Amino acid sequence: MQHQRPEQDPKVIRLAEALDLPPIAAVGLRAMLFEFVVDVRGTEDVSDVSSDEWALALRCSSERVGIFIDALVVSGLLKRNGDRLLVSDWDQVSGDDEAASFRRWLRSRPSMVVEFAEPLEQ
């Protein structure tokens, strides 16, 4: 089975479009989301996560958390079920499969995120 490159994932593309970001930045947000829900929360239900927790997990201001959450829902990375906010495809995100492989891949390339985040000096 051939694996899709992270920046080609339709959910990542929709997230990038929703936040008007380059796809590689959306890849980073997806990685931070997966890291947070799997390693910190350990559950698909993120309904009770506070704005401050989201801000820390997504590296954004508390005032912008709503924008990020809405974009994560529009992209399909999160989903609403009544009053609950859930991680989509939890079985894949939490297991030792593509999501775990993606997290390992991203961790092996930390300079890629730093290079994007900081402009190059001339």
C-alpha positions in Angstrom: 0.0 0.0 0.0 1.4 3.4 -1.0 1.2 6.1 1.6 0.0 9.6 0.7 2.3 12.4 1.5 1.0 14.4 4.5 0.6 17.7 2.5 -1.5 15.8 0.0 -4.1 14.6 2.5 -7.4 16.1 1.6 -8.1 17.1 5.2 -4.7 18.9 5.4 -5.6 20.7 2.1 -9.0 21.8 3.5 -7.3 22.9 6.8 -4.8 25.0 4.8 -7.5 26.6 2.7 -9.7 27.3 5.8 -6.9 29.1 7.6 -5.3 30.5 4.5 -2.0 28.8 5.2 0.6 26.9 3.1 0.0 23.2 3.2 3.2 22.5 5.2 1.8 24.7 8.0 -1.4 22.7 8.0 0.7 19.5 8.2 2.3 20.9 11.4 -1.1 21.8 12.9 -2.3 18.3 12.2 0.8 16.9 13.9 0.2 19.1 16.9 -3.5 18.0 17.0 -2.5 14.3 16.8 0.2 14.7 19.4 -2.2 16.5 21.8 -5.1 14.1 21.5 -3.1 10.9 21.5 -0.2 11.6 23.9 -1.9 14.1 26.2 -5.6 13.5 26.1 -5.7 9.8 25.2 -9.3 10.0 24.1 -11.3 11.0 21.0 -13.7 13.2 23.0 -12.1 16.6 23.3 -15.3 18.4 24.3 -14.0 19.5 27.7 -10.7 20.9 26.5 -10.4 24.5 27.6 -9.4 27.4 25.3 -6.2 27.7 27.2 -5.4 24.0 26.7 -6.2 24.3 23.0 -4.1 27.5 22.7 -1.1 25.6 24.2 -1.6 22.5 22.1 -2.1 24.4 18.8 0.4 27.2 19.6 -2.1 30.0 19.1 -3.7 32.7 21.2 -6.7 31.9 23.3 -8.7 34.4 21.3 -8.0 32.5 18.0 -8.9 29.0 19.4 -12.4 29.2 18.0 -11.1 29.9 14.5 -8.7 27.0 14.7 -11.4 24.6 16.0 -13.9 25.7 13.3 -11.2 25.1 10.7 -10.3 21.7 12.1 -14.0 20.8 11.9 -14.4 22.1 8.3 -11.3 20.1 7.3 -12.7 16.9 8.8 -9.9 16.4 11.4 -12.5 17.1 14.2 -16.2 16.4 14.1 -19.2 17.6 16.1 -21.7 15.1 17.4 -24.4 17.0 19.3 -22.6 18.9 22.1 -19.5 16.7 21.7 -16.3 17.5 19.8 -14.6 14.4 18.6 -11.4 13.5 16.8 -12.3 12.0 13.4 -10.9 8.6 12.5 -9.9 8.0 16.1 -9.1 4.3 15.5 -6.5 5.4 12.9 -5.2 8.4 14.9 -4.7 6.5 18.1 -3.3 3.3 16.7 0.1 2.2 15.5 -0.6 2.9 11.9 -0.5 5.8 9.6 -1.0 8.5 12.3 1.8 7.0 14.4 4.0 6.7 11.3 3.2 10.3 10.4 4.2 11.5 13.9 7.5 9.6 13.6 8.1 11.1 10.2 7.4 14.7 11.3 9.6 14.3 14.4 12.5 13.2 12.2 12.3 16.5 10.3 12.1 19.2 12.9 14.2 21.6 10.9 11.5 21.7 8.2 9.0 23.4 10.5 11.6 25.8 11.9 12.7 26.8 8.4 9.1 27.5 7.5 8.4 29.5 10.7 11.5 31.7 10.5 12.3 33.8 7.4 15.7 33.2 6.0 18.3 35.9 6.4 19.9 37.3 3.2 
